[in-house]
Amino acid sequence: MTQRAAALLATLSLLACGATDRPSEGATGADSGSPRTAAPAGPTRGAPGIGDPDFPLDGNGGYDVAHYALKIGYVPESKHLDGEATVRATATQSLSRFNLDLRGFEVSGVSVDGAAATFSREGDELSVTPARPLARGAAFAVKVTYSGVPQPVRGSSNLGSYGFIPTGDGAFVACEPNGARTWFPANDHPADKATFDFEITVPAGVTVLANGELVSREPAAGGGTTFTWRESHPMVTYLATATMGEFQLREGRTPGGIRNLAAVDPRFAGELGDLYTRSGQITDHWVTVFGPYPFSSTGGVVDDFSAGYALENQTKPMYGGFRPDQSIIAHELAHQWFGNSLSIERWEDLWLNEGFATYAEWLWTEHTGGDTADERFRAGHDRPAGDPIWSYPPGDARPDDLFNESVYLRGAMTLHALREKIGDDTFFRLLKTWTAEHEHGSVTTEEFTALAERLSGKQLDSLFDAWLFQPRRPAA
């Protein structure tokens, strides 16, 4: 997400959408929700949160999702959505009951492994009790049938909206940080990645753009068109999209051979060629800097919805109602490595996404003959000691101010300070090693700092502490 989003999402008190929920029986605290925590003997309820202490009701405990199969029918005129979601997962403890995150909708049926399950709703929590307990290590499939009008997360005048947002001709779907629940039941936290199949039926003339690759586009039995998309690489839920409407498309390959798809609302028809060309050029350049492209396609989508921000939806960055310049495209495409392939385990480490993508903007500007990364760093460091970025340590992103400018700017400055300390050769080897060793995985700040020390042979605690964790301006 770009700093346009930081301005809009100045606070995120809406993050815990189910904040009125109460922990249910069997929950023993934040750690009980972690997929890595040993399960107690005997069936118990999975915790109502995945274990992120800053967002205790995001995600759920007791299972690890492998795949989402989403069958959705959507009518833009009425804004009505009919959904059938099959979530394939593995129990990480012996489960008597578990939760899924789902905002709104009427749930008409739930089954587990084909047998009817009982269920209840409280806030954004859908609690499911299978006909018989699930053994630890057991693979299972839960099917949820639901319908209604999607309810995006709407902020006050300075926050904007996110999730599944109905538009005049379809929907704008950008879900960071926890908006996946606004259109399908999910383990809605970046710590649990999964593959996705999307089968989406819409009226004739509407195009659906989801993650990954288009498998088929067929006439629907009851009229309209069914689009089937598949993302075969693991993906966090907030990166899932099914943006739909009237679009003009250009498809092909980057000069380096990567599939490339650009799509624009007719209002932005004049930007289609530039979006396609720039996305291809920048993706190919990042391959030389960050390592092999981690997905099967690249590109971007400009929709006619004034979101005021861009989001790095996996394989298809979204630009909400504006013409993206090179810097923003560079930022969102860098996220395909930092944030998408390498995803954070906890929201406090958001600088690993946004600091890296912001530094990528600096590298692209330098590559194209503009200010150097060092000049951008010096300009940032010249801010007075009383500037708010110095009082906000970016290594511990705050749940009520997640997208603060410091997470972006000081995060990027941390990387430049590191580059100066360990030298260019080691720094750029570090970036490629980081993306290679954790491809399609989850990462933490501790893992990055340990790798930096291993490759450089230097003790770097004081550097990372000063730039990431102290509420003051570090020495340049």
C-alpha positions as CSV (number, residue, x, y, z in Angstrom):
1,M,0.0,0.0,0.0
2,T,1.3,3.5,-0.8
3,Q,1.5,6.5,1.5
4,R,-1.7,7.7,0.0
5,A,-3.2,4.9,2.2
6,A,-1.3,6.2,5.2
7,A,-3.0,9.5,4.9
8,L,-6.4,7.9,4.6
9,L,-5.9,5.2,7.2
10,A,-4.6,7.6,9.9
11,T,-6.1,5.4,12.6
12,L,-7.3,1.8,12.4
13,S,-9.6,1.6,15.3
14,L,-11.8,-0.4,12.9
15,L,-9.3,-3.1,12.6
16,A,-10.8,-5.3,15.2
17,C,-14.2,-5.3,13.5
18,G,-15.5,-7.8,16.0
19,A,-14.2,-5.7,19.0
20,T,-17.4,-6.3,20.9
21,D,-16.9,-10.1,20.8
22,R,-15.7,-11.9,23.9
23,P,-13.2,-14.8,23.9
24,S,-15.0,-18.1,23.9
25,E,-14.5,-21.1,26.0
26,G,-11.3,-22.9,25.4
27,A,-9.3,-19.8,24.5
28,T,-6.3,-19.4,26.8
29,G,-4.9,-16.1,25.5
30,A,-3.0,-14.9,22.4
31,D,-0.6,-17.8,22.2
32,S,-3.4,-20.4,22.1
33,G,-4.3,-19.1,18.7
34,S,-0.9,-19.6,17.1
35,P,-0.7,-22.4,14.6
36,R,2.7,-23.3,16.1
37,T,1.4,-23.7,19.7
38,A,1.2,-27.3,20.9
39,A,-2.5,-28.3,21.4
40,P,-3.8,-29.5,24.7
41,A,-5.0,-33.1,25.1
42,G,-8.6,-33.7,24.1
43,P,-10.8,-31.7,21.8
44,T,-11.1,-28.0,22.7
45,R,-12.4,-24.9,20.9
46,G,-9.9,-23.0,18.6
47,A,-9.1,-19.6,19.9
48,P,-11.1,-16.7,18.3
49,G,-7.8,-15.0,17.3
50,I,-4.7,-16.3,15.5
51,G,-2.3,-15.0,18.2
52,D,-1.4,-11.4,17.1
53,P,-1.4,-9.5,20.4
54,D,-2.1,-6.2,18.7
55,F,-5.2,-7.5,16.9
56,P,-6.5,-10.3,19.1
57,L,-9.6,-11.1,17.2
58,D,-8.0,-11.1,13.7
59,G,-7.7,-14.6,12.3
60,N,-8.5,-17.7,14.3
61,G,-6.7,-20.5,16.2
62,G,-6.7,-24.3,15.9
63,Y,-6.2,-24.8,12.2
64,D,-4.1,-23.8,9.2
65,V,-5.8,-23.1,5.9
66,A,-4.4,-24.7,2.7
67,H,-6.9,-23.6,0.1
68,Y,-10.0,-21.4,-0.5
69,A,-12.4,-22.4,-3.3
70,L,-14.9,-19.5,-3.8
71,K,-18.0,-19.7,-5.9
72,I,-19.7,-16.3,-6.1
73,G,-22.5,-14.8,-8.0
74,Y,-22.7,-11.0,-7.9
75,V,-25.2,-8.5,-9.4
76,P,-23.9,-4.9,-9.5
77,E,-27.4,-3.4,-9.9
78,S,-28.7,-4.9,-6.6
79,K,-25.3,-5.3,-5.0
80,H,-26.4,-8.8,-4.0
81,L,-23.8,-11.5,-3.5
82,D,-24.5,-15.2,-3.3
83,G,-21.5,-17.2,-2.0
84,E,-20.3,-20.7,-1.4
85,A,-16.9,-21.0,0.1
86,T,-15.0,-24.2,0.7
87,V,-12.1,-23.8,3.0
88,R,-9.6,-26.7,3.1
89,A,-7.5,-26.8,6.3
90,T,-5.6,-28.9,8.7
91,A,-6.4,-29.0,12.4
92,T,-3.4,-27.9,14.5
93,Q,-5.1,-29.1,17.7
94,S,-7.9,-31.5,18.5
95,L,-10.9,-29.3,17.7
96,S,-14.4,-29.4,19.2
97,R,-15.2,-26.1,17.6
98,F,-13.5,-23.4,15.5
99,N,-14.2,-19.9,14.1
100,L,-14.1,-18.2,10.7
101,D,-14.1,-14.4,10.1
102,L,-17.1,-13.2,8.2
103,R,-18.6,-9.7,8.2
104,G,-22.4,-9.4,7.6
105,F,-24.3,-11.8,5.2
106,E,-26.9,-14.4,6.1
107,V,-25.4,-17.8,6.5
108,S,-27.8,-20.5,5.3
109,G,-25.7,-23.6,5.8
110,V,-22.4,-24.9,7.1
111,S,-20.9,-28.4,6.7
112,V,-17.6,-30.0,7.6
113,D,-16.4,-32.9,5.5
114,G,-19.9,-33.1,4.0
115,A,-21.7,-33.5,7.3
116,A,-24.0,-30.7,8.5
117,A,-22.4,-28.6,11.3
118,T,-24.0,-26.3,13.8
119,F,-23.0,-22.6,13.7
120,S,-23.6,-19.3,15.5
121,R,-22.7,-15.7,14.8
122,E,-21.3,-13.0,17.1
123,G,-19.9,-9.8,15.5
124,D,-17.5,-10.9,12.8
125,E,-17.0,-14.4,14.2
126,L,-18.7,-17.4,12.6
127,S,-18.4,-20.3,15.1
128,V,-18.6,-23.8,13.7
129,T,-19.2,-27.0,15.6
130,P,-18.6,-30.1,13.4
131,A,-20.7,-33.2,13.9
132,R,-17.7,-34.9,15.5
133,P,-14.5,-33.4,16.8
134,L,-11.5,-33.0,14.5
135,A,-8.3,-34.8,15.4
136,R,-5.1,-32.9,15.6
137,G,-3.4,-33.2,12.2
138,A,-6.6,-34.1,10.4
139,A,-7.3,-32.4,7.0
140,F,-10.9,-31.2,6.7
141,A,-13.1,-29.1,4.5
142,V,-15.7,-26.6,5.8
143,K,-18.3,-25.3,3.3
144,V,-20.2,-22.1,4.1
145,T,-23.2,-20.9,2.0
146,Y,-24.1,-17.3,2.5
147,S,-25.7,-14.3,0.8
148,G,-26.5,-10.6,1.2
149,V,-25.1,-7.2,0.4
150,P,-21.3,-6.9,1.2
151,Q,-20.5,-4.5,4.0
152,P,-17.1,-2.9,3.4
153,V,-15.2,-1.4,6.4
154,R,-16.0,2.3,6.2
155,G,-14.0,4.9,8.0
156,S,-14.7,8.5,9.0
157,S,-13.9,11.3,6.6
158,N,-10.1,10.8,6.9
159,L,-10.1,7.0,6.7
160,G,-11.6,5.8,3.5
161,S,-13.1,2.3,2.9
162,Y,-11.7,-1.1,2.3
163,G,-12.9,-4.6,1.6
164,F,-15.5,-5.5,-1.1
165,I,-16.8,-2.1,-2.1
166,P,-19.8,-2.1,-4.5
167,T,-19.4,0.3,-7.4
168,G,-21.8,1.4,-10.2
169,D,-20.6,-1.2,-12.6
170,G,-19.2,-3.9,-10.3
171,A,-16.9,-3.8,-7.3
172,F,-13.6,-2.5,-6.1
173,V,-11.9,-5.1,-4.0
174,A,-8.9,-4.1,-1.9
175,C,-8.8,-5.7,1.6
176,E,-5.8,-4.6,3.6
177,P,-5.7,-5.0,6.5
178,N,-8.6,-7.3,7.4
179,G,-11.3,-6.8,4.7
180,A,-11.3,-10.3,3.2
181,R,-14.1,-11.1,5.7
182,T,-16.3,-8.6,3.9
183,W,-16.8,-11.1,1.0
184,F,-15.8,-14.6,2.1
185,P,-15.3,-16.5,5.3
186,A,-11.6,-16.7,6.1
187,N,-8.8,-17.0,8.6
188,D,-8.3,-13.3,8.0
189,H,-4.8,-12.6,9.2
190,P,-1.5,-12.5,7.1
191,A,0.0,-15.3,9.2
192,D,-2.1,-17.9,7.4
193,K,-1.4,-18.1,3.7
194,A,-3.3,-20.3,1.2
195,T,-3.9,-20.9,-2.5
196,F,-7.2,-19.7,-4.1
197,D,-9.7,-20.7,-6.8
198,F,-12.3,-18.1,-7.8
199,E,-15.4,-19.0,-9.8
200,I,-17.4,-15.8,-10.2
201,T,-20.6,-15.3,-12.1
202,V,-21.6,-11.8,-13.2
203,P,-24.0,-10.2,-15.7
204,A,-23.0,-10.0,-19.4
205,G,-20.6,-7.2,-20.1
206,V,-19.0,-7.3,-16.7
207,T,-15.3,-8.4,-16.4
208,V,-13.9,-10.1,-13.3
209,L,-10.2,-9.6,-12.4
210,A,-9.0,-11.9,-9.6
211,N,-5.6,-13.0,-8.6
212,G,-3.4,-15.4,-10.6
213,E,-4.4,-16.7,-14.0
214,L,-7.6,-16.9,-15.9
215,V,-8.6,-20.5,-16.2
216,S,-11.8,-20.1,-18.2
217,R,-14.5,-17.6,-19.2
218,E,-17.8,-19.3,-20.0
219,P,-21.5,-18.4,-20.5
220,A,-23.3,-19.1,-17.2
221,A,-26.3,-21.4,-17.2
222,G,-28.7,-18.8,-15.9
223,G,-27.2,-16.0,-18.1
224,G,-24.2,-13.8,-17.7
225,T,-20.6,-15.0,-17.6
226,T,-18.6,-17.2,-15.2
227,F,-14.9,-16.3,-14.8
228,T,-12.6,-18.8,-13.2
229,W,-9.3,-17.6,-11.9
230,R,-6.6,-19.5,-10.0
231,E,-3.8,-18.3,-7.7
232,S,-1.6,-21.4,-7.2
233,H,0.9,-19.6,-5.0
234,P,0.2,-19.0,-1.3
235,M,-1.5,-15.7,-0.6
236,V,-2.6,-13.8,2.5
237,T,-6.3,-13.1,2.6
238,Y,-6.0,-9.3,2.4
239,L,-4.4,-9.6,-1.0
240,A,-7.3,-11.5,-2.5
241,T,-9.4,-9.6,-5.1
242,A,-12.3,-10.0,-7.4
243,T,-12.5,-6.5,-8.8
244,M,-15.2,-6.3,-11.4
245,G,-16.8,-3.9,-13.9
246,E,-16.2,-2.6,-17.4
247,F,-12.5,-2.7,-18.3
248,Q,-10.2,-2.4,-21.2
249,L,-7.4,-5.0,-21.2
250,R,-4.0,-5.4,-22.7
251,E,-2.3,-8.8,-22.3
252,G,1.2,-10.0,-23.3
253,R,4.6,-10.5,-21.7
254,T,7.2,-8.3,-20.2
255,P,10.5,-8.0,-22.2
256,G,11.8,-10.5,-19.7
257,G,9.1,-13.0,-20.5
258,I,6.7,-12.7,-17.5
259,R,3.0,-12.6,-18.3
260,N,1.6,-9.1,-18.1
261,L,-2.0,-8.0,-17.8
262,A,-3.0,-4.3,-17.5
263,A,-6.7,-3.3,-17.1
264,V,-8.3,0.1,-16.9
265,D,-11.8,1.5,-16.5
266,P,-12.8,3.3,-19.8
267,R,-12.4,6.6,-18.0
268,F,-8.7,5.8,-17.9
269,A,-8.4,4.4,-21.4
270,G,-5.5,6.7,-22.3
271,E,-3.4,5.2,-19.5
272,L,-3.7,1.5,-20.6
273,G,-0.5,1.5,-22.7
274,D,1.6,3.3,-20.1
275,L,0.4,1.0,-17.3
276,Y,1.2,-2.1,-19.3
277,T,4.6,-0.8,-20.4
278,R,5.7,0.6,-17.1
279,S,4.5,-2.5,-15.1
280,G,6.5,-4.7,-17.4
281,Q,9.7,-2.6,-17.3
282,I,9.6,-2.2,-13.5
283,T,8.9,-5.9,-12.9
284,D,11.8,-6.9,-15.0
285,H,14.1,-4.4,-13.3
286,W,13.1,-5.7,-9.8
287,V,14.1,-9.2,-10.9
288,T,17.7,-7.9,-11.3
289,V,17.6,-6.3,-7.9
290,F,15.4,-8.6,-5.7
291,G,15.7,-12.0,-7.5
292,P,13.4,-14.1,-9.6
293,Y,9.8,-12.9,-9.8
294,P,7.8,-15.1,-7.3
295,F,4.5,-15.3,-9.3
296,S,3.3,-16.3,-12.7
297,S,2.1,-12.9,-13.9
298,T,2.4,-9.2,-13.2
299,G,0.4,-6.1,-14.2
300,G,-2.0,-3.7,-12.7
301,V,-5.6,-2.5,-12.6
302,V,-7.0,1.1,-12.6
303,D,-10.6,1.3,-11.5
304,D,-13.0,4.2,-11.5
305,F,-13.4,4.3,-7.8
306,S,-11.8,7.1,-5.8
307,A,-10.2,5.1,-3.1
308,G,-7.3,7.5,-2.8
309,Y,-4.9,4.7,-2.4
310,A,-3.2,1.8,-4.2
311,L,-2.9,-1.8,-2.9
312,E,-0.5,-4.5,-3.9
313,N,-3.1,-7.3,-4.6
314,Q,-1.1,-10.4,-5.5
315,T,-0.3,-10.3,-9.3
316,K,-2.7,-7.4,-9.9
317,P,-1.9,-4.2,-8.0
318,M,-5.0,-2.0,-7.7
319,Y,-5.0,1.8,-8.3
320,G,-8.2,3.4,-7.0
321,G,-9.4,6.2,-9.2
322,F,-6.1,7.8,-10.3
323,R,-3.4,7.5,-12.8
324,P,-0.4,5.9,-11.1
325,D,3.0,7.4,-11.6
326,Q,6.2,5.4,-12.0
327,S,7.0,5.8,-8.3
328,I,3.7,4.3,-7.2
329,I,3.9,1.4,-9.7
330,A,7.5,0.7,-8.5
331,H,6.2,0.6,-4.9
332,E,3.3,-1.7,-5.5
333,L,5.3,-4.1,-7.7
334,A,8.1,-4.3,-5.1
335,H,5.4,-5.5,-2.7
336,Q,5.1,-8.6,-4.9
337,W,8.4,-9.7,-3.2
338,F,8.1,-7.8,0.1
339,G,4.6,-8.3,1.6
340,N,3.2,-10.8,-0.9
341,S,5.8,-13.5,-1.4
342,L,7.4,-12.7,2.0
343,S,4.5,-12.0,4.3
344,I,4.5,-10.7,7.8
345,E,3.5,-13.0,10.7
346,R,2.4,-10.1,12.9
347,W,1.2,-6.5,12.1
348,E,3.9,-4.9,14.2
349,D,6.4,-5.9,11.6
350,L,4.7,-3.9,8.8
351,W,7.9,-2.0,8.0
352,L,9.1,-5.2,6.4
353,N,6.5,-4.5,3.7
354,E,6.2,-0.8,3.5
355,G,9.8,0.2,4.4
356,F,11.1,-2.1,1.7
357,A,8.6,-0.9,-0.9
358,T,9.4,2.7,-0.1
359,Y,13.1,2.1,-0.5
360,A,12.3,0.4,-3.8
361,E,10.7,3.7,-4.9
362,W,14.0,5.4,-4.1
363,L,16.0,2.8,-6.1
364,W,13.7,3.2,-9.1
365,T,14.0,7.0,-9.0
366,E,17.7,6.7,-8.9
367,H,17.7,4.1,-11.7
368,T,15.7,6.5,-14.0
369,G,18.0,9.4,-13.4
370,G,16.2,11.2,-10.6
371,D,17.4,11.8,-7.0
372,T,19.6,9.1,-5.6
373,A,18.6,6.9,-2.7
374,D,21.2,8.7,-0.6
375,E,19.7,12.1,-1.4
376,R,16.3,10.8,-0.4
377,F,17.7,9.5,2.8
378,R,19.5,12.8,3.6
379,A,16.3,14.8,2.9
380,G,14.4,12.6,5.4
381,H,17.1,12.9,8.0
382,D,17.1,16.7,7.7
383,R,13.6,16.8,9.2
384,P,13.8,18.5,12.6
385,A,14.1,16.5,15.7
386,G,10.5,17.4,16.7
387,D,9.1,15.9,13.5
388,P,6.4,13.2,14.4
389,I,8.3,10.4,12.5
390,W,11.0,10.4,15.1
391,S,8.6,9.7,18.0
392,Y,7.1,6.7,16.2
393,P,9.5,3.7,16.1
394,P,8.6,1.9,12.8
395,G,9.7,-1.5,14.1
396,D,6.7,-1.7,16.3
397,A,3.7,-0.5,14.2
398,R,0.9,0.6,16.4
399,P,-2.6,-1.0,16.0
400,D,-4.3,2.4,16.2
401,D,-1.9,4.1,13.7
402,L,-0.7,1.1,11.6
403,F,0.1,3.0,8.3
404,N,1.9,5.9,10.0
405,E,4.4,7.7,7.7
406,S,7.3,6.5,9.9
407,V,6.6,2.9,8.9
408,Y,7.2,3.9,5.3
409,L,9.9,6.6,5.6
410,R,11.9,5.5,8.6
411,G,11.5,1.9,7.4
412,A,13.2,2.9,4.1
413,M,15.8,5.0,6.0
414,T,16.6,1.9,8.1
415,L,17.5,0.0,4.9
416,H,19.7,2.9,3.6
417,A,21.5,3.1,6.9
418,L,22.1,-0.6,6.8
419,R,23.3,-0.3,3.2
420,E,25.9,2.3,4.2
421,K,27.0,0.1,7.1
422,I,27.5,-3.1,5.3
423,G,28.3,-1.9,1.8
424,D,26.5,-2.2,-1.6
425,D,27.7,-5.7,-2.4
426,T,26.6,-7.2,0.8
427,F,23.4,-5.2,1.0
428,F,22.1,-6.2,-2.5
429,R,23.2,-9.8,-1.8
430,L,21.1,-9.6,1.4
431,L,18.0,-8.6,-0.5
432,K,18.3,-11.5,-2.9
433,T,19.1,-14.0,-0.1
434,W,16.2,-12.7,2.0
435,T,13.7,-13.2,-0.9
436,A,15.1,-16.6,-1.9
437,E,15.3,-18.1,1.6
438,H,11.7,-17.1,2.5
439,E,9.9,-17.2,-0.8
440,H,6.2,-17.7,-0.3
441,G,6.7,-17.8,3.5
442,S,6.2,-15.7,6.5
443,V,8.9,-13.4,8.1
444,T,9.8,-11.4,11.2
445,T,12.1,-8.5,11.9
446,E,14.3,-10.8,14.0
447,E,14.8,-13.1,11.0
448,F,15.9,-10.2,8.8
449,T,18.3,-8.7,11.3
450,A,19.8,-12.1,12.0
451,L,20.4,-12.6,8.2
452,A,21.9,-9.2,7.9
453,E,24.4,-10.0,10.6
454,R,25.2,-13.4,9.2
455,L,25.9,-12.1,5.7
456,S,27.8,-9.0,6.8
457,G,29.7,-10.6,9.7
458,K,28.9,-7.4,11.6
459,Q,27.1,-6.8,14.9
460,L,24.1,-4.7,13.9
461,D,22.0,-4.6,17.1
462,S,22.6,-0.9,17.7
463,L,21.8,0.1,14.2
464,F,18.5,-1.7,14.1
465,D,17.6,-0.5,17.6
466,A,18.2,3.1,16.8
467,W,16.3,3.1,13.5
468,L,13.5,0.8,14.3
469,F,12.8,0.9,18.0
470,Q,13.9,4.3,19.5
471,P,11.5,7.3,19.7
472,R,14.1,9.8,18.6
473,R,16.1,10.8,15.5
474,P,19.1,8.5,15.0
475,A,22.5,9.9,14.1
476,A,23.1,9.8,10.3
